[in-house]
């Protein structure tokens, strides 16, 4: 295909044409199949988020906004208090699907404020305001991704070798993406990058999604196993590392897909800039440091069985399967947001954003 517009402008999450359900690309089926799912129940939405059918912090937030609106349409309560009670029940349920990704709770809290702040209005009017808000969340994300990509591409030079981990492109966000956004924007402007994409065990988002997006957009991409990051850095092939983020603490500690902190340690050793890219909605100023970030533990079978025709370890072998790790702020060269580039000390630069 090699059509960058088809990649950068893909809609991984959207509201259905009739406005009653959420349509997502099932990311678990990529790169071999492009399948769309229609989510109309609370369980559908919860399972899609939990099982990573929709993933990437911004995309999760968009899905949550649309999802809670669609569920609000189904509430049968006859008065405001009953409506608010059912709305909050749905909100708490959806919020339990991915506890580390702050965009999930951010979007749900934003939608709840619409309901809580309009108790004097008819429910039909509240529903109208909810629809406006979830559409606004999506549009703001599109604008945010473009701004992050603009700031991010300013940190790169034509011909740079770039290492990525996990996926923070259009599938995980809107339009250009966050962590991979500068690569797509740079490509549009005639810049050429050599990208080395970590496969990102155990769910292979780098192999299945990032390499897919970059290859389809005509960007030079080489897939590597996670434990090959050191040798490509040592070979002098990497001039920058770009990653996304799911939560940023007030001191700059950052939670992202498991393995990110290891990349940051290697980059520090080899003197390579390590950039974290994400929207200000992922910055949690109430979270003082990475020690306060809850790390989600996932099913051990993702390590032993997923993507394999037969298990790669004995059934009785124990597994430790954290979904995220925390990269210490001391390892991060800069945090790139839609409002600008933050440099150390992050306690000061992040605070200025707000």
Helices and strands as residue ranges (DSSP letters): H 4-8, E 13-15, E 22-25, G 27-29, E 36-39, H 42-50, H 57-73, H 80-95, H 102-116, H 123-153, E 161-164, G 170-172, H 181-188, E 194-198, H 205-205, I 206-210, H 211-216, E 220-224, G 226-228, H 229-234, E 240-243, E 247-249, E 254-257, H 260-270, E 273-277, G 280-282, E 283-284, G 290-292, H 301-304, E 324-327, G 329-331, E 334-337, E 340-342, H 346-353
